[in-house]
Structures are given as C-alpha cells and as structure tokens.
Amino acid sequence: MKAFVVDRYGKKERLRAADVPAPELREDEVLIEVHAAAVNLVDAKIRNGEFKLILPYRTPFVLGHDVAGVVVRVGPRVRQ
C-alpha cells in the first residue's frame, strides 16, 4: 500500500511516497481502504516534532490522519 512517510523529525524534512506493509490490526481497530487523504496542520506539527513528548512516533512514520474510504476489516472487539 502507498503512504506518505517521514524519515526524521524536522521542519525541513520532506514527505516521501513509499510502499508500506498493511498494518496488523489490534482487537479494537479497523482497516480502511483509503480513497482520499489529506496532510493537515496537525500532521505538519507532528513532522516538525512539536508533539513528540505526547505523541512519540518512531521513524519512519506515516502522516495523513484525515482519510475517506471503505472499512475492509475490523478487529474482534469492534462493535460499531
């Protein structure tokens, strides 16, 4: 699957398109086949490292938390 990936924290770091493996679902998660995604101001702040103390992503990490698509799989504890 394609994703926007950040290799290092920093304001001048560029996103790169990359093929990444499908994530393993936890019991309370859903997998979405993304049809559209956006990288917004919050994503830029995450990339810059501004939320590193409360959202400590390990690099490389994927940005683009605003998505639209279709749920294709659900974990066993997902109810709605």
PDB file of N, CA, C and O in Angstrom:
ATOM      1  N   MET A   1       0.826  -1.165   0.000  1.00  0.00           N
ATOM      2  CA  MET A   1       0.000   0.000   0.000  1.00  0.00           C
ATOM      3  C   MET A   1       0.881   1.243   0.000  1.00  0.00           C
ATOM      4  O   MET A   1       2.003   1.200   0.506  1.00  0.00           O
ATOM      5  N   LYS A   2       0.402   2.333  -0.551  1.00  0.00           N
ATOM      6  CA  LYS A   2       1.146   3.591  -0.638  1.00  0.00           C
ATOM      7  C   LYS A   2       0.860   4.450   0.591  1.00  0.00           C
ATOM      8  O   LYS A   2      -0.245   4.418   1.132  1.00  0.00           O
ATOM      9  N   ALA A   3       1.853   5.215   1.026  1.00  0.00           N
ATOM     10  CA  ALA A   3       1.687   6.117   2.165  1.00  0.00           C
ATOM     11  C   ALA A   3       2.692   7.246   2.054  1.00  0.00           C
ATOM     12  O   ALA A   3       3.704   7.130   1.363  1.00  0.00           O
ATOM     13  N   PHE A   4       2.399   8.349   2.746  1.00  0.00           N
ATOM     14  CA  PHE A   4       3.359   9.436   2.897  1.00  0.00           C
ATOM     15  C   PHE A   4       4.173   9.145   4.148  1.00  0.00           C
ATOM     16  O   PHE A   4       3.613   8.980   5.232  1.00  0.00           O
ATOM     17  N   VAL A   5       5.481   9.083   4.004  1.00  0.00           N
ATOM     18  CA  VAL A   5       6.357   8.662   5.099  1.00  0.00           C
ATOM     19  C   VAL A   5       7.309   9.791   5.467  1.00  0.00           C
ATOM     20  O   VAL A   5       7.794  10.521   4.602  1.00  0.00           O
ATOM     21  N   VAL A   6       7.572   9.924   6.781  1.00  0.00           N
ATOM     22  CA  VAL A   6       8.564  10.859   7.305  1.00  0.00           C
ATOM     23  C   VAL A   6       9.703  10.026   7.878  1.00  0.00           C
ATOM     24  O   VAL A   6       9.475   9.139   8.701  1.00  0.00           O
ATOM     25  N   ASP A   7      10.931  10.309   7.444  1.00  0.00           N
ATOM     26  CA  ASP A   7      12.083   9.544   7.920  1.00  0.00           C
ATOM     27  C   ASP A   7      12.722  10.133   9.172  1.00  0.00           C
ATOM     28  O   ASP A   7      13.312   9.405   9.970  1.00  0.00           O
ATOM     29  N   ARG A   8      12.606  11.468   9.349  1.00  0.00           N
ATOM     30  CA  ARG A   8      13.176  12.148  10.518  1.00  0.00           C
ATOM     31  C   ARG A   8      12.283  13.307  10.898  1.00  0.00           C
ATOM     32  O   ARG A   8      11.604  13.881  10.047  1.00  0.00           O
ATOM     33  N   TYR A   9      12.280  13.657  12.184  1.00  0.00           N
ATOM     34  CA  TYR A   9      11.586  14.860  12.632  1.00  0.00           C
ATOM     35  C   TYR A   9      12.317  16.084  12.099  1.00  0.00           C
ATOM     36  O   TYR A   9      13.542  16.071  11.986  1.00  0.00           O
ATOM     37  N   GLY A  10      11.580  17.143  11.770  1.00  0.00           N
ATOM     38  CA  GLY A  10      12.205  18.404  11.381  1.00  0.00           C
ATOM     39  C   GLY A  10      11.353  19.186  10.406  1.00  0.00           C
ATOM     40  O   GLY A  10      10.653  18.613   9.571  1.00  0.00           O
ATOM     41  N   LYS A  11      11.419  20.512  10.523  1.00  0.00           N
ATOM     42  CA  LYS A  11      10.606  21.388   9.679  1.00  0.00           C
ATOM     43  C   LYS A  11      10.967  21.278   8.206  1.00  0.00           C
ATOM     44  O   LYS A  11      10.103  21.460   7.349  1.00  0.00           O
ATOM     45  N   LYS A  12      12.209  20.989   7.898  1.00  0.00           N
ATOM     46  CA  LYS A  12      12.632  20.943   6.502  1.00  0.00           C
ATOM     47  C   LYS A  12      12.566  19.541   5.919  1.00  0.00           C
ATOM     48  O   LYS A  12      12.908  19.334   4.755  1.00  0.00           O
ATOM     49  N   GLU A  13      12.129  18.576   6.722  1.00  0.00           N
ATOM     50  CA  GLU A  13      12.022  17.202   6.220  1.00  0.00           C
ATOM     51  C   GLU A  13      10.862  17.095   5.243  1.00  0.00           C
ATOM     52  O   GLU A  13       9.773  17.611   5.492  1.00  0.00           O
ATOM     53  N   ARG A  14      11.107  16.426   4.144  1.00  0.00           N
ATOM     54  CA  ARG A  14      10.072  16.250   3.124  1.00  0.00           C
ATOM     55  C   ARG A  14       9.387  14.903   3.306  1.00  0.00           C
ATOM     56  O   ARG A  14       9.980  13.938   3.790  1.00  0.00           O
ATOM     57  N   LEU A  15       8.135  14.870   2.909  1.00  0.00           N
ATOM     58  CA  LEU A  15       7.413  13.605   2.865  1.00  0.00           C
ATOM     59  C   LEU A  15       7.865  12.847   1.630  1.00  0.00           C
ATOM     60  O   LEU A  15       8.227  13.445   0.617  1.00  0.00           O
ATOM     61  N   ARG A  16       7.842  11.541   1.725  1.00  0.00           N
ATOM     62  CA  ARG A  16       8.128  10.753   0.523  1.00  0.00           C
ATOM     63  C   ARG A  16       7.037   9.700   0.389  1.00  0.00           C
ATOM     64  O   ARG A  16       6.572   9.134   1.378  1.00  0.00           O
ATOM     65  N   ALA A  17       6.646   9.455  -0.833  1.00  0.00           N
ATOM     66  CA  ALA A  17       5.686   8.392  -1.099  1.00  0.00           C
ATOM     67  C   ALA A  17       6.434   7.068  -1.034  1.00  0.00           C
ATOM     68  O   ALA A  17       7.526   6.933  -1.585  1.00  0.00           O
ATOM     69  N   ALA A  18       5.841   6.098  -0.358  1.00  0.00           N
ATOM     70  CA  ALA A  18       6.514   4.812  -0.192  1.00  0.00           C
ATOM     71  C   ALA A  18       5.489   3.688  -0.143  1.00  0.00           C
ATOM     72  O   ALA A  18       4.332   3.898   0.219  1.00  0.00           O
ATOM     73  N   ASP A  19       5.927   2.512  -0.508  1.00  0.00           N
ATOM     74  CA  ASP A  19       5.122   1.306  -0.302  1.00  0.00           C
ATOM     75  C   ASP A  19       5.391   0.820   1.112  1.00  0.00           C
ATOM     76  O   ASP A  19       6.543   0.653   1.511  1.00  0.00           O
ATOM     77  N   VAL A  20       4.330   0.594   1.861  1.00  0.00           N
ATOM     78  CA  VAL A  20       4.456   0.102   3.236  1.00  0.00           C
ATOM     79  C   VAL A  20       3.571  -1.133   3.396  1.00  0.00           C
ATOM     80  O   VAL A  20       2.561  -1.262   2.705  1.00  0.00           O
ATOM     81  N   PRO A  21       3.939  -2.038   4.296  1.00  0.00           N
ATOM     82  CA  PRO A  21       3.103  -3.221   4.503  1.00  0.00           C
ATOM     83  C   PRO A  21       1.782  -2.844   5.169  1.00  0.00           C
ATOM     84  O   PRO A  21       1.715  -1.855   5.899  1.00  0.00           O
ATOM     85  N   ALA A  22       0.742  -3.620   4.923  1.00  0.00           N
ATOM     86  CA  ALA A  22      -0.542  -3.401   5.600  1.00  0.00           C
ATOM     87  C   ALA A  22      -0.336  -3.597   7.094  1.00  0.00           C
ATOM     88  O   ALA A  22       0.360  -4.526   7.502  1.00  0.00           O
ATOM     89  N   PRO A  23      -0.929  -2.739   7.917  1.00  0.00           N
ATOM     90  CA  PRO A  23      -0.730  -2.858   9.363  1.00  0.00           C
ATOM     91  C   PRO A  23      -1.453  -4.067   9.948  1.00  0.00           C
ATOM     92  O   PRO A  23      -2.468  -4.516   9.417  1.00  0.00           O
ATOM     93  N   GLU A  24      -0.920  -4.580  11.041  1.00  0.00           N
ATOM     94  CA  GLU A  24      -1.589  -5.630  11.796  1.00  0.00           C
ATOM     95  C   GLU A  24      -2.659  -4.962  12.650  1.00  0.00           C
ATOM     96  O   GLU A  24      -2.377  -3.981  13.338  1.00  0.00           O
ATOM     97  N   LEU A  25      -3.881  -5.483  12.612  1.00  0.00           N
ATOM     98  CA  LEU A  25      -4.968  -4.895  13.388  1.00  0.00           C
ATOM     99  C   LEU A  25      -4.929  -5.352  14.833  1.00  0.00           C
ATOM    100  O   LEU A  25      -4.672  -6.519  15.128  1.00  0.00           O
ATOM    101  N   ARG A  26      -5.192  -4.400  15.738  1.00  0.00           N
ATOM    102  CA  ARG A  26      -5.427  -4.761  17.138  1.00  0.00           C
ATOM    103  C   ARG A  26      -6.907  -5.098  17.274  1.00  0.00           C
ATOM    104  O   ARG A  26      -7.678  -4.904  16.334  1.00  0.00           O
ATOM    105  N   GLU A  27      -7.301  -5.596  18.422  1.00  0.00           N
ATOM    106  CA  GLU A  27      -8.673  -6.053  18.628  1.00  0.00           C
ATOM    107  C   GLU A  27      -9.717  -4.947  18.450  1.00  0.00           C
ATOM    108  O   GLU A  27     -10.851  -5.229  18.063  1.00  0.00           O
ATOM    109  N   ASP A  28      -9.348  -3.695  18.727  1.00  0.00           N
ATOM    110  CA  ASP A  28     -10.322  -2.595  18.703  1.00  0.00           C
ATOM    111  C   ASP A  28     -10.099  -1.638  17.528  1.00  0.00           C
ATOM    112  O   ASP A  28     -10.516  -0.482  17.594  1.00  0.00           O
ATOM    113  N   GLU A  29      -9.453  -2.098  16.458  1.00  0.00           N
ATOM    114  CA  GLU A  29      -9.134  -1.238  15.317  1.00  0.00           C
ATOM    115  C   GLU A  29      -9.859  -1.682  14.056  1.00  0.00           C
ATOM    116  O   GLU A  29     -10.347  -2.807  13.952  1.00  0.00           O
ATOM    117  N   VAL A  30      -9.911  -0.747  13.091  1.00  0.00           N
ATOM    118  CA  VAL A  30     -10.460  -1.047  11.772  1.00  0.00           C
ATOM    119  C   VAL A  30      -9.396  -0.739  10.728  1.00  0.00           C
ATOM    120  O   VAL A  30      -8.545   0.126  10.938  1.00  0.00           O
ATOM    121  N   LEU A  31      -9.444  -1.446   9.605  1.00  0.00           N
ATOM    122  CA  LEU A  31      -8.565  -1.176   8.479  1.00  0.00           C
ATOM    123  C   LEU A  31      -9.404  -0.523   7.393  1.00  0.00           C
ATOM    124  O   LEU A  31     -10.437  -1.055   6.987  1.00  0.00           O
ATOM    125  N   ILE A  32      -8.951   0.634   6.928  1.00  0.00           N
ATOM    126  CA  ILE A  32      -9.678   1.398   5.927  1.00  0.00           C
ATOM    127  C   ILE A  32      -8.902   1.373   4.616  1.00  0.00           C
ATOM    128  O   ILE A  32      -7.703   1.653   4.590  1.00  0.00           O
ATOM    129  N   GLU A  33      -9.588   1.039   3.532  1.00  0.00           N
ATOM    130  CA  GLU A  33      -9.016   1.202   2.200  1.00  0.00           C
ATOM    131  C   GLU A  33      -9.204   2.669   1.849  1.00  0.00           C
ATOM    132  O   GLU A  33     -10.318   3.104   1.561  1.00  0.00           O
ATOM    133  N   VAL A  34      -8.133   3.422   1.874  1.00  0.00           N
ATOM    134  CA  VAL A  34      -8.197   4.873   1.738  1.00  0.00           C
ATOM    135  C   VAL A  34      -8.377   5.258   0.271  1.00  0.00           C
ATOM    136  O   VAL A  34      -7.623   4.824  -0.600  1.00  0.00           O
ATOM    137  N   HIS A  35      -9.390   6.080   0.021  1.00  0.00           N
ATOM    138  CA  HIS A  35      -9.642   6.600  -1.321  1.00  0.00           C
ATOM    139  C   HIS A  35      -9.143   8.031  -1.468  1.00  0.00           C
ATOM    140  O   HIS A  35      -8.841   8.476  -2.575  1.00  0.00           O
ATOM    141  N   ALA A  36      -9.056   8.760  -0.340  1.00  0.00           N
ATOM    142  CA  ALA A  36      -8.538  10.127  -0.346  1.00  0.00           C
ATOM    143  C   ALA A  36      -7.937  10.413   1.024  1.00  0.00           C
ATOM    144  O   ALA A  36      -8.443   9.941   2.041  1.00  0.00           O
ATOM    145  N   ALA A  37      -6.862  11.182   1.046  1.00  0.00           N
ATOM    146  CA  ALA A  37      -6.206  11.532   2.309  1.00  0.00           C
ATOM    147  C   ALA A  37      -5.719  12.964   2.240  1.00  0.00           C
ATOM    148  O   ALA A  37      -5.487  13.510   1.161  1.00  0.00           O
ATOM    149  N   ALA A  38      -5.570  13.561   3.409  1.00  0.00           N
ATOM    150  CA  ALA A  38      -5.053  14.925   3.489  1.00  0.00           C
ATOM    151  C   ALA A  38      -3.965  14.978   4.544  1.00  0.00           C
ATOM    152  O   ALA A  38      -4.026  14.275   5.552  1.00  0.00           O
ATOM    153  N   VAL A  39      -2.991  15.799   4.308  1.00  0.00           N
ATOM    154  CA  VAL A  39      -1.972  16.099   5.303  1.00  0.00           C
ATOM    155  C   VAL A  39      -2.270  17.515   5.763  1.00  0.00           C
ATOM    156  O   VAL A  39      -2.185  18.459   4.978  1.00  0.00           O
ATOM    157  N   ASN A  40      -2.621  17.667   7.047  1.00  0.00           N
ATOM    158  CA  ASN A  40      -3.073  18.958   7.540  1.00  0.00           C
ATOM    159  C   ASN A  40      -2.067  19.584   8.508  1.00  0.00           C
ATOM    160  O   ASN A  40      -0.950  19.087   8.654  1.00  0.00           O
ATOM    161  N   LEU A  41      -2.458  20.657   9.158  1.00  0.00           N
ATOM    162  CA  LEU A  41      -1.575  21.389  10.065  1.00  0.00           C
ATOM    163  C   LEU A  41      -1.091  20.507  11.220  1.00  0.00           C
ATOM    164  O   LEU A  41       0.072  20.588  11.616  1.00  0.00           O
ATOM    165  N   VAL A  42      -1.970  19.675  11.755  1.00  0.00           N
ATOM    166  CA  VAL A  42      -1.555  18.779  12.845  1.00  0.00           C
ATOM    167  C   VAL A  42      -0.466  17.826  12.353  1.00  0.00           C
ATOM    168  O   VAL A  42       0.507  17.579  13.066  1.00  0.00           O
ATOM    169  N   ASP A  43      -0.622  17.290  11.138  1.00  0.00           N
ATOM    170  CA  ASP A  43       0.406  16.411  10.583  1.00  0.00           C
ATOM    171  C   ASP A  43       1.735  17.141  10.434  1.00  0.00           C
ATOM    172  O   ASP A  43       2.793  16.574  10.705  1.00  0.00           O
ATOM    173  N   ALA A  44       1.680  18.405  10.003  1.00  0.00           N
ATOM    174  CA  ALA A  44       2.914  19.197   9.869  1.00  0.00           C
ATOM    175  C   ALA A  44       3.578  19.384  11.226  1.00  0.00           C
ATOM    176  O   ALA A  44       4.803  19.315  11.328  1.00  0.00           O
ATOM    177  N   LYS A  45       2.787  19.620  12.266  1.00  0.00           N
ATOM    178  CA  LYS A  45       3.352  19.787  13.612  1.00  0.00           C
ATOM    179  C   LYS A  45       3.952  18.481  14.131  1.00  0.00           C
ATOM    180  O   LYS A  45       4.978  18.490  14.811  1.00  0.00           O
ATOM    181  N   ILE A  46       3.310  17.363  13.807  1.00  0.00           N
ATOM    182  CA  ILE A  46       3.876  16.062  14.182  1.00  0.00           C
ATOM    183  C   ILE A  46       5.211  15.869  13.484  1.00  0.00           C
ATOM    184  O   ILE A  46       6.187  15.468  14.117  1.00  0.00           O
ATOM    185  N   ARG A  47       5.268  16.151  12.183  1.00  0.00           N
ATOM    186  CA  ARG A  47       6.520  16.022  11.420  1.00  0.00           C
ATOM    187  C   ARG A  47       7.609  16.909  12.009  1.00  0.00           C
ATOM    188  O   ARG A  47       8.768  16.502  12.088  1.00  0.00           O
ATOM    189  N   ASN A  48       7.241  18.118  12.422  1.00  0.00           N
ATOM    190  CA  ASN A  48       8.212  19.060  12.978  1.00  0.00           C
ATOM    191  C   ASN A  48       8.721  18.642  14.352  1.00  0.00           C
ATOM    192  O   ASN A  48       9.723  19.175  14.829  1.00  0.00           O
ATOM    193  N   GLY A  49       8.039  17.690  14.994  1.00  0.00           N
ATOM    194  CA  GLY A  49       8.439  17.243  16.320  1.00  0.00           C
ATOM    195  C   GLY A  49       7.785  18.013  17.451  1.00  0.00           C
ATOM    196  O   GLY A  49       8.175  17.849  18.607  1.00  0.00           O
ATOM    197  N   GLU A  50       6.794  18.855  17.148  1.00  0.00           N
ATOM    198  CA  GLU A  50       6.162  19.689  18.169  1.00  0.00           C
ATOM    199  C   GLU A  50       5.343  18.878  19.170  1.00  0.00           C
ATOM    200  O   GLU A  50       5.128  19.341  20.290  1.00  0.00           O
ATOM    201  N   PHE A  51       4.881  17.691  18.803  1.00  0.00           N
ATOM    202  CA  PHE A  51       4.091  16.850  19.708  1.00  0.00           C
ATOM    203  C   PHE A  51       4.869  15.621  20.163  1.00  0.00           C
ATOM    204  O   PHE A  51       4.284  14.674  20.689  1.00  0.00           O
ATOM    205  N   LYS A  52       6.179  15.632  19.965  1.00  0.00           N
ATOM    206  CA  LYS A  52       6.995  14.445  20.224  1.00  0.00           C
ATOM    207  C   LYS A  52       6.867  13.944  21.662  1.00  0.00           C
ATOM    208  O   LYS A  52       6.954  12.739  21.895  1.00  0.00           O
ATOM    209  N   LEU A  53       6.665  14.831  22.627  1.00  0.00           N
ATOM    210  CA  LEU A  53       6.561  14.395  24.023  1.00  0.00           C
ATOM    211  C   LEU A  53       5.261  13.657  24.306  1.00  0.00           C
ATOM    212  O   LEU A  53       5.229  12.763  25.151  1.00  0.00           O
ATOM    213  N   ILE A  54       4.178  14.024  23.604  1.00  0.00           N
ATOM    214  CA  ILE A  54       2.896  13.363  23.863  1.00  0.00           C
ATOM    215  C   ILE A  54       2.520  12.345  22.787  1.00  0.00           C
ATOM    216  O   ILE A  54       1.709  11.454  23.039  1.00  0.00           O
ATOM    217  N   LEU A  55       3.099  12.467  21.595  1.00  0.00           N
ATOM    218  CA  LEU A  55       2.883  11.513  20.502  1.00  0.00           C
ATOM    219  C   LEU A  55       4.248  11.065  19.965  1.00  0.00           C
ATOM    220  O   LEU A  55       4.676  11.520  18.904  1.00  0.00           O
ATOM    221  N   PRO A  56       4.923  10.186  20.688  1.00  0.00           N
ATOM    222  CA  PRO A  56       6.291   9.812  20.301  1.00  0.00           C
ATOM    223  C   PRO A  56       6.327   8.771  19.184  1.00  0.00           C
ATOM    224  O   PRO A  56       6.488   7.578  19.444  1.00  0.00           O
ATOM    225  N   TYR A  57       6.175   9.225  17.940  1.00  0.00           N
ATOM    226  CA  TYR A  57       6.249   8.327  16.791  1.00  0.00           C
ATOM    227  C   TYR A  57       7.697   7.857  16.601  1.00  0.00           C
ATOM    228  O   TYR A  57       8.647   8.621  16.770  1.00  0.00           O
ATOM    229  N   ARG A  58       7.831   6.576  16.244  1.00  0.00           N
ATOM    230  CA  ARG A  58       9.148   6.060  15.869  1.00  0.00           C
ATOM    231  C   ARG A  58       9.283   6.210  14.360  1.00  0.00           C
ATOM    232  O   ARG A  58       8.364   5.876  13.612  1.00  0.00           O
ATOM    233  N   THR A  59      10.422   6.708  13.920  1.00  0.00           N
ATOM    234  CA  THR A  59      10.643   6.890  12.491  1.00  0.00           C
ATOM    235  C   THR A  59      11.052   5.569  11.852  1.00  0.00           C
ATOM    236  O   THR A  59      11.654   4.728  12.520  1.00  0.00           O
ATOM    237  N   PRO A  60      10.745   5.370  10.592  1.00  0.00           N
ATOM    238  CA  PRO A  60       9.891   6.224   9.771  1.00  0.00           C
ATOM    239  C   PRO A  60       8.425   6.064  10.177  1.00  0.00           C
ATOM    240  O   PRO A  60       8.023   5.002  10.651  1.00  0.00           O
ATOM    241  N   PHE A  61       7.631   7.117   9.991  1.00  0.00           N
ATOM    242  CA  PHE A  61       6.210   7.037  10.318  1.00  0.00           C
ATOM    243  C   PHE A  61       5.371   7.646   9.203  1.00  0.00           C
ATOM    244  O   PHE A  61       5.869   8.405   8.371  1.00  0.00           O
ATOM    245  N   VAL A  62       4.087   7.298   9.203  1.00  0.00           N
ATOM    246  CA  VAL A  62       3.155   7.692   8.158  1.00  0.00           C
ATOM    247  C   VAL A  62       2.324   8.872   8.636  1.00  0.00           C
ATOM    248  O   VAL A  62       1.817   8.872   9.758  1.00  0.00           O
ATOM    249  N   LEU A  63       2.188   9.875   7.781  1.00  0.00           N
ATOM    250  CA  LEU A  63       1.304  11.012   8.056  1.00  0.00           C
ATOM    251  C   LEU A  63       0.036  10.884   7.226  1.00  0.00           C
ATOM    252  O   LEU A  63      -0.048  10.063   6.312  1.00  0.00           O
ATOM    253  N   GLY A  64      -0.945  11.706   7.561  1.00  0.00           N
ATOM    254  CA  GLY A  64      -2.205  11.724   6.823  1.00  0.00           C
ATOM    255  C   GLY A  64      -3.305  11.091   7.646  1.00  0.00           C
ATOM    256  O   GLY A  64      -3.769   9.999   7.320  1.00  0.00           O
ATOM    257  N   HIS A  65      -3.733  11.758   8.712  1.00  0.00           N
ATOM    258  CA  HIS A  65      -4.737  11.206   9.610  1.00  0.00           C
ATOM    259  C   HIS A  65      -6.160  11.513   9.148  1.00  0.00           C
ATOM    260  O   HIS A  65      -7.103  10.909   9.659  1.00  0.00           O
ATOM    261  N   ASP A  66      -6.343  12.425   8.207  1.00  0.00           N
ATOM    262  CA  ASP A  66      -7.663  12.715   7.655  1.00  0.00           C
ATOM    263  C   ASP A  66      -7.834  11.862   6.409  1.00  0.00           C
ATOM    264  O   ASP A  66      -7.160  12.080   5.403  1.00  0.00           O
ATOM    265  N   VAL A  67      -8.743  10.886   6.479  1.00  0.00           N
ATOM    266  CA  VAL A  67      -8.928   9.978   5.356  1.00  0.00           C
ATOM    267  C   VAL A  67     -10.411   9.763   5.073  1.00  0.00           C
ATOM    268  O   VAL A  67     -11.268   9.956   5.936  1.00  0.00           O
ATOM    269  N   ALA A  68     -10.683   9.358   3.841  1.00  0.00           N
ATOM    270  CA  ALA A  68     -12.015   8.902   3.441  1.00  0.00           C
ATOM    271  C   ALA A  68     -11.818   7.602   2.691  1.00  0.00           C
ATOM    272  O   ALA A  68     -10.906   7.478   1.873  1.00  0.00           O
ATOM    273  N   GLY A  69     -12.676   6.634   2.971  1.00  0.00           N
ATOM    274  CA  GLY A  69     -12.535   5.361   2.297  1.00  0.00           C
ATOM    275  C   GLY A  69     -13.566   4.364   2.771  1.00  0.00           C
ATOM    276  O   GLY A  69     -14.640   4.734   3.247  1.00  0.00           O
ATOM    277  N   VAL A  70     -13.225   3.086   2.635  1.00  0.00           N
ATOM    278  CA  VAL A  70     -14.127   1.991   2.951  1.00  0.00           C
ATOM    279  C   VAL A  70     -13.469   1.094   3.989  1.00  0.00           C
ATOM    280  O   VAL A  70     -12.300   0.734   3.849  1.00  0.00           O
ATOM    281  N   VAL A  71     -14.216   0.729   5.030  1.00  0.00           N
ATOM    282  CA  VAL A  71     -13.714  -0.215   6.028  1.00  0.00           C
ATOM    283  C   VAL A  71     -13.664  -1.594   5.382  1.00  0.00           C
ATOM    284  O   VAL A  71     -14.673  -2.085   4.876  1.00  0.00           O
ATOM    285  N   VAL A  72     -12.476  -2.223   5.399  1.00  0.00           N
ATOM    286  CA  VAL A  72     -12.320  -3.534   4.768  1.00  0.00           C
ATOM    287  C   VAL A  72     -12.096  -4.666   5.769  1.00  0.00           C
ATOM    288  O   VAL A  72     -12.268  -5.836   5.430  1.00  0.00           O
ATOM    289  N   ARG A  73     -11.710  -4.322   7.008  1.00  0.00           N
ATOM    290  CA  ARG A  73     -11.513  -5.320   8.048  1.00  0.00           C
ATOM    291  C   ARG A  73     -11.722  -4.690   9.402  1.00  0.00           C
ATOM    292  O   ARG A  73     -11.439  -3.507   9.592  1.00  0.00           O
ATOM    293  N   VAL A  74     -12.219  -5.473  10.352  1.00  0.00           N
ATOM    294  CA  VAL A  74     -12.405  -4.968  11.717  1.00  0.00           C
ATOM    295  C   VAL A  74     -11.829  -5.971  12.703  1.00  0.00           C
ATOM    296  O   VAL A  74     -11.813  -7.178  12.459  1.00  0.00           O
ATOM    297  N   GLY A  75     -11.352  -5.433  13.834  1.00  0.00           N
ATOM    298  CA  GLY A  75     -10.876  -6.290  14.905  1.00  0.00           C
ATOM    299  C   GLY A  75     -12.060  -6.925  15.626  1.00  0.00           C
ATOM    300  O   GLY A  75     -13.186  -6.441  15.505  1.00  0.00           O
ATOM    301  N   PRO A  76     -11.825  -7.998  16.373  1.00  0.00           N
ATOM    302  CA  PRO A  76     -12.931  -8.737  17.013  1.00  0.00           C
ATOM    303  C   PRO A  76     -13.706  -7.954  18.068  1.00  0.00           C
ATOM    304  O   PRO A  76     -14.843  -8.314  18.369  1.00  0.00           O
ATOM    305  N   ARG A  77     -13.136  -6.903  18.636  1.00  0.00           N
ATOM    306  CA  ARG A  77     -13.848  -6.124  19.654  1.00  0.00           C
ATOM    307  C   ARG A  77     -14.563  -4.898  19.086  1.00  0.00           C
ATOM    308  O   ARG A  77     -15.176  -4.144  19.841  1.00  0.00           O
ATOM    309  N   VAL A  78     -14.496  -4.686  17.783  1.00  0.00           N
ATOM    310  CA  VAL A  78     -15.169  -3.544  17.158  1.00  0.00           C
ATOM    311  C   VAL A  78     -16.660  -3.845  17.083  1.00  0.00           C
ATOM    312  O   VAL A  78     -17.061  -4.904  16.602  1.00  0.00           O
ATOM    313  N   ARG A  79     -17.481  -2.909  17.560  1.00  0.00           N
ATOM    314  CA  ARG A  79     -18.926  -3.119  17.605  1.00  0.00           C
ATOM    315  C   ARG A  79     -19.699  -2.160  16.703  1.00  0.00           C
ATOM    316  O   ARG A  79     -20.783  -2.515  16.240  1.00  0.00           O
ATOM    317  N   GLN A  80     -19.191  -0.978  16.438  1.00  0.00           N
ATOM    318  CA  GLN A  80     -19.934  -0.009  15.621  1.00  0.00           C
ATOM    319  C   GLN A  80     -19.032   0.594  14.587  1.00  0.00           C
ATOM    320  O   GLN A  80     -19.470   1.433  13.800  1.00  0.00           O
TER     321      GLN A  80
END
